[in-house]
Amino acid sequence: MAYQGYFSRSLPAHGFSGWLIERTATLFVEIKRQYQLVRSRRELEALSIHQQKDIGYPVLDDPRPMLDVKAGVMSKLMTMR
């Protein structure tokens, strides 16, 4: 085991104790990953468009997707069904 130098006996590798240790470690890693993801998203949102372009982050001038529909097209489509 990796922790034999620090503990007088090895960690349990089977049974409920082993499952609990493995599950706790997995949850810790997932929480840390989510925290880092949220932190990096917040840092990117704080940057201006010019700063994002400087670091090579692909940015759109208008980040919201837009769909242009001519007047009356939706009415025609609804009557056709």
PyMOL commands that set and color helices and strands:
alter all, ss='L'
color gray80, all
select helices_A, chain A and resi 15-46+49-54+73-80
alter helices_A, ss='H'
color red, helices_A
deselect
rebuild
show_as cartoon
